[in-house]
């Protein structure tokens, strides 16, 4: 995926996380933790792409 697509996906996931925390009422709910970890992974992927672009 291109960086812009990944950023859009990240934004959607962040909104989902916010709504899920509101719904579950907890930051330690298993679904909240799982989505948060997926977001972390996506952020790392975006950072790696940016680093590769800087090296070119």
mmCIF file of the N, C-alpha and C atoms, coordinates in Angstrom:
data_MODEL
# 
_entry.id   MODEL 
# 
loop_
_atom_site.group_PDB 
_atom_site.id 
_atom_site.type_symbol 
_atom_site.label_atom_id 
_atom_site.label_alt_id 
_atom_site.label_comp_id 
_atom_site.label_asym_id 
_atom_site.label_entity_id 
_atom_site.label_seq_id 
_atom_site.pdbx_PDB_ins_code 
_atom_site.Cartn_x 
_atom_site.Cartn_y 
_atom_site.Cartn_z 
_atom_site.occupancy 
_atom_site.B_iso_or_equiv 
_atom_site.pdbx_formal_charge 
_atom_site.auth_seq_id 
_atom_site.auth_comp_id 
_atom_site.auth_asym_id 
_atom_site.auth_atom_id 
_atom_site.pdbx_PDB_model_num 
ATOM 1   N N  . UNK A 1 1  ? 0.838   -1.186 0.000  1.00 0.00 ? 1  UNK A N  1 
ATOM 2   C CA . UNK A 1 1  ? 0.000   0.000  0.000  1.00 0.00 ? 1  UNK A CA 1 
ATOM 3   C C  . UNK A 1 1  ? 0.878   1.242  0.000  1.00 0.00 ? 1  UNK A C  1 
ATOM 4   N N  . UNK A 1 2  ? 0.366   2.265  -0.592 1.00 0.00 ? 2  UNK A N  1 
ATOM 5   C CA . UNK A 1 2  ? 1.089   3.520  -0.605 1.00 0.00 ? 2  UNK A CA 1 
ATOM 6   C C  . UNK A 1 2  ? 0.900   4.234  0.725  1.00 0.00 ? 2  UNK A C  1 
ATOM 7   N N  . UNK A 1 3  ? 1.820   5.138  0.997  1.00 0.00 ? 3  UNK A N  1 
ATOM 8   C CA . UNK A 1 3  ? 1.808   5.848  2.280  1.00 0.00 ? 3  UNK A CA 1 
ATOM 9   C C  . UNK A 1 3  ? 0.484   6.573  2.531  1.00 0.00 ? 3  UNK A C  1 
ATOM 10  N N  . UNK A 1 4  ? -0.049  7.238  1.521  1.00 0.00 ? 4  UNK A N  1 
ATOM 11  C CA . UNK A 1 4  ? -1.300  7.979  1.694  1.00 0.00 ? 4  UNK A CA 1 
ATOM 12  C C  . UNK A 1 4  ? -2.449  7.045  2.063  1.00 0.00 ? 4  UNK A C  1 
ATOM 13  N N  . UNK A 1 5  ? -2.512  5.901  1.426  1.00 0.00 ? 5  UNK A N  1 
ATOM 14  C CA . UNK A 1 5  ? -3.557  4.920  1.749  1.00 0.00 ? 5  UNK A CA 1 
ATOM 15  C C  . UNK A 1 5  ? -3.417  4.434  3.185  1.00 0.00 ? 5  UNK A C  1 
ATOM 16  N N  . UNK A 1 6  ? -2.178  4.211  3.602  1.00 0.00 ? 6  UNK A N  1 
ATOM 17  C CA . UNK A 1 6  ? -1.932  3.750  4.965  1.00 0.00 ? 6  UNK A CA 1 
ATOM 18  C C  . UNK A 1 6  ? -2.323  4.816  5.980  1.00 0.00 ? 6  UNK A C  1 
ATOM 19  N N  . UNK A 1 7  ? -2.056  6.066  5.660  1.00 0.00 ? 7  UNK A N  1 
ATOM 20  C CA . UNK A 1 7  ? -2.439  7.150  6.568  1.00 0.00 ? 7  UNK A CA 1 
ATOM 21  C C  . UNK A 1 7  ? -3.947  7.261  6.704  1.00 0.00 ? 7  UNK A C  1 
ATOM 22  N N  . UNK A 1 8  ? -4.647  7.084  5.594  1.00 0.00 ? 8  UNK A N  1 
ATOM 23  C CA . UNK A 1 8  ? -6.118  7.110  5.648  1.00 0.00 ? 8  UNK A CA 1 
ATOM 24  C C  . UNK A 1 8  ? -6.646  5.948  6.484  1.00 0.00 ? 8  UNK A C  1 
ATOM 25  N N  . UNK A 1 9  ? -6.035  4.797  6.292  1.00 0.00 ? 9  UNK A N  1 
ATOM 26  C CA . UNK A 1 9  ? -6.437  3.626  7.087  1.00 0.00 ? 9  UNK A CA 1 
ATOM 27  C C  . UNK A 1 9  ? -6.180  3.881  8.565  1.00 0.00 ? 9  UNK A C  1 
ATOM 28  N N  . UNK A 1 10 ? -5.051  4.498  8.875  1.00 0.00 ? 10 UNK A N  1 
ATOM 29  C CA . UNK A 1 10 ? -4.708  4.825  10.256 1.00 0.00 ? 10 UNK A CA 1 
ATOM 30  C C  . UNK A 1 10 ? -5.755  5.755  10.864 1.00 0.00 ? 10 UNK A C  1 
ATOM 31  N N  . UNK A 1 11 ? -6.149  6.759  10.121 1.00 0.00 ? 11 UNK A N  1 
ATOM 32  C CA . UNK A 1 11 ? -7.167  7.687  10.618 1.00 0.00 ? 11 UNK A CA 1 
ATOM 33  C C  . UNK A 1 11 ? -8.482  6.975  10.920 1.00 0.00 ? 11 UNK A C  1 
ATOM 34  N N  . UNK A 1 12 ? -8.877  6.073  10.030 1.00 0.00 ? 12 UNK A N  1 
ATOM 35  C CA . UNK A 1 12 ? -10.122 5.315  10.262 1.00 0.00 ? 12 UNK A CA 1 
ATOM 36  C C  . UNK A 1 12 ? -10.000 4.430  11.505 1.00 0.00 ? 12 UNK A C  1 
ATOM 37  N N  . UNK A 1 13 ? -8.848  3.810  11.661 1.00 0.00 ? 13 UNK A N  1 
ATOM 38  C CA . UNK A 1 13 ? -8.637  2.932  12.814 1.00 0.00 ? 13 UNK A CA 1 
ATOM 39  C C  . UNK A 1 13 ? -8.614  3.724  14.118 1.00 0.00 ? 13 UNK A C  1 
ATOM 40  N N  . UNK A 1 14 ? -8.079  4.931  14.083 1.00 0.00 ? 14 UNK A N  1 
ATOM 41  C CA . UNK A 1 14 ? -8.056  5.771  15.278 1.00 0.00 ? 14 UNK A CA 1 
ATOM 42  C C  . UNK A 1 14 ? -9.471  6.161  15.696 1.00 0.00 ? 14 UNK A C  1 
ATOM 43  N N  . UNK A 1 15 ? -10.313 6.451  14.720 1.00 0.00 ? 15 UNK A N  1 
ATOM 44  C CA . UNK A 1 15 ? -11.713 6.756  15.017 1.00 0.00 ? 15 UNK A CA 1 
ATOM 45  C C  . UNK A 1 15 ? -12.397 5.531  15.606 1.00 0.00 ? 15 UNK A C  1 
ATOM 46  N N  . UNK A 1 16 ? -12.131 4.365  15.008 1.00 0.00 ? 16 UNK A N  1 
ATOM 47  C CA . UNK A 1 16 ? -12.703 3.112  15.530 1.00 0.00 ? 16 UNK A CA 1 
ATOM 48  C C  . UNK A 1 16 ? -12.274 2.888  16.970 1.00 0.00 ? 16 UNK A C  1 
ATOM 49  N N  . UNK A 1 17 ? -11.010 3.166  17.252 1.00 0.00 ? 17 UNK A N  1 
ATOM 50  C CA . UNK A 1 17 ? -10.484 2.975  18.610 1.00 0.00 ? 17 UNK A CA 1 
ATOM 51  C C  . UNK A 1 17 ? -11.202 3.894  19.588 1.00 0.00 ? 17 UNK A C  1 
ATOM 52  N N  . UNK A 1 18 ? -11.348 5.140  19.217 1.00 0.00 ? 18 UNK A N  1 
ATOM 53  C CA . UNK A 1 18 ? -12.047 6.096  20.069 1.00 0.00 ? 18 UNK A CA 1 
ATOM 54  C C  . UNK A 1 18 ? -13.462 5.608  20.378 1.00 0.00 ? 18 UNK A C  1 
ATOM 55  N N  . UNK A 1 19 ? -14.175 5.182  19.337 1.00 0.00 ? 19 UNK A N  1 
ATOM 56  C CA . UNK A 1 19 ? -15.545 4.711  19.522 1.00 0.00 ? 19 UNK A CA 1 
ATOM 57  C C  . UNK A 1 19 ? -15.598 3.440  20.357 1.00 0.00 ? 19 UNK A C  1 
ATOM 58  N N  . UNK A 1 20 ? -14.641 2.565  20.147 1.00 0.00 ? 20 UNK A N  1 
ATOM 59  C CA . UNK A 1 20 ? -14.610 1.312  20.895 1.00 0.00 ? 20 UNK A CA 1 
ATOM 60  C C  . UNK A 1 20 ? -14.349 1.554  22.377 1.00 0.00 ? 20 UNK A C  1 
ATOM 61  N N  . UNK A 1 21 ? -13.457 2.482  22.682 1.00 0.00 ? 21 UNK A N  1 
ATOM 62  C CA . UNK A 1 21 ? -13.189 2.823  24.088 1.00 0.00 ? 21 UNK A CA 1 
ATOM 63  C C  . UNK A 1 21 ? -14.444 3.421  24.720 1.00 0.00 ? 21 UNK A C  1 
ATOM 64  N N  . UNK A 1 22 ? -15.127 4.279  23.978 1.00 0.00 ? 22 UNK A N  1 
ATOM 65  C CA . UNK A 1 22 ? -16.380 4.859  24.472 1.00 0.00 ? 22 UNK A CA 1 
ATOM 66  C C  . UNK A 1 22 ? -17.406 3.764  24.765 1.00 0.00 ? 22 UNK A C  1 
ATOM 67  N N  . UNK A 1 23 ? -17.489 2.796  23.853 1.00 0.00 ? 23 UNK A N  1 
ATOM 68  C CA . UNK A 1 23 ? -18.467 1.714  23.979 1.00 0.00 ? 23 UNK A CA 1 
ATOM 69  C C  . UNK A 1 23 ? -18.108 0.777  25.129 1.00 0.00 ? 23 UNK A C  1 
ATOM 70  N N  . UNK A 1 24 ? -16.851 0.381  25.198 1.00 0.00 ? 24 UNK A N  1 
ATOM 71  C CA . UNK A 1 24 ? -16.413 -0.597 26.201 1.00 0.00 ? 24 UNK A CA 1 
ATOM 72  C C  . UNK A 1 24 ? -16.147 0.033  27.560 1.00 0.00 ? 24 UNK A C  1 
ATOM 73  N N  . UNK A 1 25 ? -15.827 1.330  27.548 1.00 0.00 ? 25 UNK A N  1 
ATOM 74  C CA . UNK A 1 25 ? -15.579 2.018  28.807 1.00 0.00 ? 25 UNK A CA 1 
ATOM 75  C C  . UNK A 1 25 ? -14.271 1.628  29.465 1.00 0.00 ? 25 UNK A C  1 
ATOM 76  N N  . UNK A 1 26 ? -13.343 1.089  28.683 1.00 0.00 ? 26 UNK A N  1 
ATOM 77  C CA . UNK A 1 26 ? -12.086 0.620  29.263 1.00 0.00 ? 26 UNK A CA 1 
ATOM 78  C C  . UNK A 1 26 ? -10.983 0.596  28.220 1.00 0.00 ? 26 UNK A C  1 
ATOM 79  N N  . UNK A 1 27 ? -9.800  0.994  28.673 1.00 0.00 ? 27 UNK A N  1 
ATOM 80  C CA . UNK A 1 27 ? -8.631  0.916  27.791 1.00 0.00 ? 27 UNK A CA 1 
ATOM 81  C C  . UNK A 1 27 ? -8.000  -0.474 27.804 1.00 0.00 ? 27 UNK A C  1 
ATOM 82  N N  . UNK A 1 28 ? -8.393  -1.303 28.747 1.00 0.00 ? 28 UNK A N  1 
ATOM 83  C CA . UNK A 1 28 ? -7.794  -2.636 28.857 1.00 0.00 ? 28 UNK A CA 1 
ATOM 84  C C  . UNK A 1 28 ? -8.704  -3.749 28.352 1.00 0.00 ? 28 UNK A C  1 
ATOM 85  N N  . UNK A 1 29 ? -9.822  -3.369 27.755 1.00 0.00 ? 29 UNK A N  1 
ATOM 86  C CA . UNK A 1 29 ? -10.693 -4.353 27.125 1.00 0.00 ? 29 UNK A CA 1 
ATOM 87  C C  . UNK A 1 29 ? -9.900  -5.054 26.018 1.00 0.00 ? 29 UNK A C  1 
ATOM 88  N N  . UNK A 1 30 ? -10.009 -6.371 25.904 1.00 0.00 ? 30 UNK A N  1 
ATOM 89  C CA . UNK A 1 30 ? -9.231  -7.104 24.899 1.00 0.00 ? 30 UNK A CA 1 
ATOM 90  C C  . UNK A 1 30 ? -9.371  -6.574 23.470 1.00 0.00 ? 30 UNK A C  1 
ATOM 91  N N  . UNK A 1 31 ? -10.565 -6.171 23.067 1.00 0.00 ? 31 UNK A N  1 
ATOM 92  C CA . UNK A 1 31 ? -10.752 -5.640 21.714 1.00 0.00 ? 31 UNK A CA 1 
ATOM 93  C C  . UNK A 1 31 ? -10.054 -4.290 21.546 1.00 0.00 ? 31 UNK A C  1 
ATOM 94  N N  . UNK A 1 32 ? -10.080 -3.471 22.593 1.00 0.00 ? 32 UNK A N  1 
ATOM 95  C CA . UNK A 1 32 ? -9.412  -2.173 22.557 1.00 0.00 ? 32 UNK A CA 1 
ATOM 96  C C  . UNK A 1 32 ? -7.906  -2.379 22.441 1.00 0.00 ? 32 UNK A C  1 
ATOM 97  N N  . UNK A 1 33 ? -7.378  -3.294 23.241 1.00 0.00 ? 33 UNK A N  1 
ATOM 98  C CA . UNK A 1 33 ? -5.940  -3.575 23.209 1.00 0.00 ? 33 UNK A CA 1 
ATOM 99  C C  . UNK A 1 33 ? -5.528  -4.097 21.834 1.00 0.00 ? 33 UNK A C  1 
ATOM 100 N N  . UNK A 1 34 ? -6.317  -4.994 21.287 1.00 0.00 ? 34 UNK A N  1 
ATOM 101 C CA . UNK A 1 34 ? -5.993  -5.564 19.975 1.00 0.00 ? 34 UNK A CA 1 
ATOM 102 C C  . UNK A 1 34 ? -5.968  -4.493 18.884 1.00 0.00 ? 34 UNK A C  1 
ATOM 103 N N  . UNK A 1 35 ? -6.977  -3.628 18.865 1.00 0.00 ? 35 UNK A N  1 
ATOM 104 C CA . UNK A 1 35 ? -7.024  -2.566 17.867 1.00 0.00 ? 35 UNK A CA 1 
ATOM 105 C C  . UNK A 1 35 ? -5.865  -1.591 18.071 1.00 0.00 ? 35 UNK A C  1 
ATOM 106 N N  . UNK A 1 36 ? -5.553  -1.294 19.300 1.00 0.00 ? 36 UNK A N  1 
ATOM 107 C CA . UNK A 1 36 ? -4.432  -0.406 19.607 1.00 0.00 ? 36 UNK A CA 1 
ATOM 108 C C  . UNK A 1 36 ? -3.113  -0.994 19.097 1.00 0.00 ? 36 UNK A C  1 
ATOM 109 N N  . UNK A 1 37 ? -2.942  -2.279 19.249 1.00 0.00 ? 37 UNK A N  1 
ATOM 110 C CA . UNK A 1 37 ? -1.736  -2.942 18.752 1.00 0.00 ? 37 UNK A CA 1 
ATOM 111 C C  . UNK A 1 37 ? -1.678  -2.923 17.231 1.00 0.00 ? 37 UNK A C  1 
ATOM 112 N N  . UNK A 1 38 ? -2.821  -3.071 16.590 1.00 0.00 ? 38 UNK A N  1 
ATOM 113 C CA . UNK A 1 38 ? -2.867  -2.992 15.126 1.00 0.00 ? 38 UNK A CA 1 
ATOM 114 C C  . UNK A 1 38 ? -2.482  -1.587 14.659 1.00 0.00 ? 38 UNK A C  1 
ATOM 115 N N  . UNK A 1 39 ? -2.947  -0.584 15.385 1.00 0.00 ? 39 UNK A N  1 
ATOM 116 C CA . UNK A 1 39 ? -2.594  0.801  15.063 1.00 0.00 ? 39 UNK A CA 1 
ATOM 117 C C  . UNK A 1 39 ? -1.097  1.009  15.234 1.00 0.00 ? 39 UNK A C  1 
ATOM 118 N N  . UNK A 1 40 ? -0.535  0.490  16.317 1.00 0.00 ? 40 UNK A N  1 
ATOM 119 C CA . UNK A 1 40 ? 0.907   0.600  16.551 1.00 0.00 ? 40 UNK A CA 1 
ATOM 120 C C  . UNK A 1 40 ? 1.695   -0.004 15.387 1.00 0.00 ? 40 UNK A C  1 
ATOM 121 N N  . UNK A 1 41 ? 1.270   -1.149 14.950 1.00 0.00 ? 41 UNK A N  1 
ATOM 122 C CA . UNK A 1 41 ? 1.943   -1.825 13.845 1.00 0.00 ? 41 UNK A CA 1 
ATOM 123 C C  . UNK A 1 41 ? 1.860   -1.003 12.560 1.00 0.00 ? 41 UNK A C  1 
ATOM 124 N N  . UNK A 1 42 ? 0.714   -0.418 12.306 1.00 0.00 ? 42 UNK A N  1 
ATOM 125 C CA . UNK A 1 42 ? 0.530   0.405  11.115 1.00 0.00 ? 42 UNK A CA 1 
ATOM 126 C C  . UNK A 1 42 ? 1.404   1.660  11.184 1.00 0.00 ? 42 UNK A C  1 
ATOM 127 N N  . UNK A 1 43 ? 1.489   2.259  12.356 1.00 0.00 ? 43 UNK A N  1 
ATOM 128 C CA . UNK A 1 43 ? 2.349   3.439  12.536 1.00 0.00 ? 43 UNK A CA 1 
ATOM 129 C C  . UNK A 1 43 ? 3.800   3.073  12.229 1.00 0.00 ? 43 UNK A C  1 
ATOM 130 N N  . UNK A 1 44 ? 4.248   1.934  12.711 1.00 0.00 ? 44 UNK A N  1 
ATOM 131 C CA . UNK A 1 44 ? 5.616   1.491  12.425 1.00 0.00 ? 44 UNK A CA 1 
ATOM 132 C C  . UNK A 1 44 ? 5.829   1.275  10.932 1.00 0.00 ? 44 UNK A C  1 
ATOM 133 N N  . UNK A 1 45 ? 4.857   0.708  10.264 1.00 0.00 ? 45 UNK A N  1 
ATOM 134 C CA . UNK A 1 45 ? 4.948   0.489  8.822  1.00 0.00 ? 45 UNK A CA 1 
ATOM 135 C C  . UNK A 1 45 ? 5.084   1.824  8.084  1.00 0.00 ? 45 UNK A C  1 
ATOM 136 N N  . UNK A 1 46 ? 4.282   2.801  8.475  1.00 0.00 ? 46 UNK A N  1 
ATOM 137 C CA . UNK A 1 46 ? 4.354   4.125  7.850  1.00 0.00 ? 46 UNK A CA 1 
ATOM 138 C C  . UNK A 1 46 ? 5.718   4.762  8.105  1.00 0.00 ? 46 UNK A C  1 
ATOM 139 N N  . UNK A 1 47 ? 6.227   4.627  9.317  1.00 0.00 ? 47 UNK A N  1 
ATOM 140 C CA . UNK A 1 47 ? 7.541   5.180  9.640  1.00 0.00 ? 47 UNK A CA 1 
ATOM 141 C C  . UNK A 1 47 ? 8.641   4.527  8.814  1.00 0.00 ? 47 UNK A C  1 
ATOM 142 N N  . UNK A 1 48 ? 8.555   3.229  8.612  1.00 0.00 ? 48 UNK A N  1 
ATOM 143 C CA . UNK A 1 48 ? 9.551   2.526  7.796  1.00 0.00 ? 48 UNK A CA 1 
ATOM 144 C C  . UNK A 1 48 ? 9.522   3.027  6.360  1.00 0.00 ? 48 UNK A C  1 
ATOM 145 N N  . UNK A 1 49 ? 8.336   3.252  5.828  1.00 0.00 ? 49 UNK A N  1 
ATOM 146 C CA . UNK A 1 49 ? 8.206   3.766  4.469  1.00 0.00 ? 49 UNK A CA 1 
ATOM 147 C C  . UNK A 1 49 ? 8.865   5.141  4.373  1.00 0.00 ? 49 UNK A C  1 
ATOM 148 N N  . UNK A 1 50 ? 8.595   5.991  5.357  1.00 0.00 ? 50 UNK A N  1 
ATOM 149 C CA . UNK A 1 50 ? 9.180   7.336  5.354  1.00 0.00 ? 50 UNK A CA 1 
ATOM 150 C C  . UNK A 1 50 ? 10.700  7.276  5.439  1.00 0.00 ? 50 UNK A C  1 
ATOM 151 N N  . UNK A 1 51 ? 11.220  6.366  6.245  1.00 0.00 ? 51 UNK A N  1 
ATOM 152 C CA . UNK A 1 51 ? 12.677  6.237  6.385  1.00 0.00 ? 51 UNK A CA 1 
ATOM 153 C C  . UNK A 1 51 ? 13.308  5.783  5.070  1.00 0.00 ? 51 UNK A C  1 
ATOM 154 N N  . UNK A 1 52 ? 12.663  4.857  4.385  1.00 0.00 ? 52 UNK A N  1 
ATOM 155 C CA . UNK A 1 52 ? 13.179  4.384  3.099  1.00 0.00 ? 52 UNK A CA 1 
ATOM 156 C C  . UNK A 1 52 ? 13.194  5.512  2.065  1.00 0.00 ? 52 UNK A C  1 
ATOM 157 N N  . UNK A 1 53 ? 12.171  6.357  2.102  1.00 0.00 ? 53 UNK A N  1 
ATOM 158 C CA . UNK A 1 53 ? 12.100  7.477  1.168  1.00 0.00 ? 53 UNK A CA 1 
ATOM 159 C C  . UNK A 1 53 ? 13.214  8.486  1.422  1.00 0.00 ? 53 UNK A C  1 
ATOM 160 N N  . UNK A 1 54 ? 13.580  8.668  2.676  1.00 0.00 ? 54 UNK A N  1 
ATOM 161 C CA . UNK A 1 54 ? 14.643  9.609  3.024  1.00 0.00 ? 54 UNK A CA 1 
ATOM 162 C C  . UNK A 1 54 ? 16.018  9.104  2.573  1.00 0.00 ? 54 UNK A C  1 
ATOM 163 N N  . UNK A 1 55 ? 16.177  7.798  2.543  1.00 0.00 ? 55 UNK A N  1 
ATOM 164 C CA . UNK A 1 55 ? 17.461  7.200  2.189  1.00 0.00 ? 55 UNK A CA 1 
ATOM 165 C C  . UNK A 1 55 ? 17.715  7.326  0.681  1.00 0.00 ? 55 UNK A C  1 
ATOM 166 N N  . UNK A 1 56 ? 16.658  7.344  -0.099 1.00 0.00 ? 56 UNK A N  1 
ATOM 167 C CA . UNK A 1 56 ? 16.804  7.391  -1.573 1.00 0.00 ? 56 UNK A CA 1 
ATOM 168 C C  . UNK A 1 56 ? 17.471  8.640  -2.047 1.00 0.00 ? 56 UNK A C  1 
# 
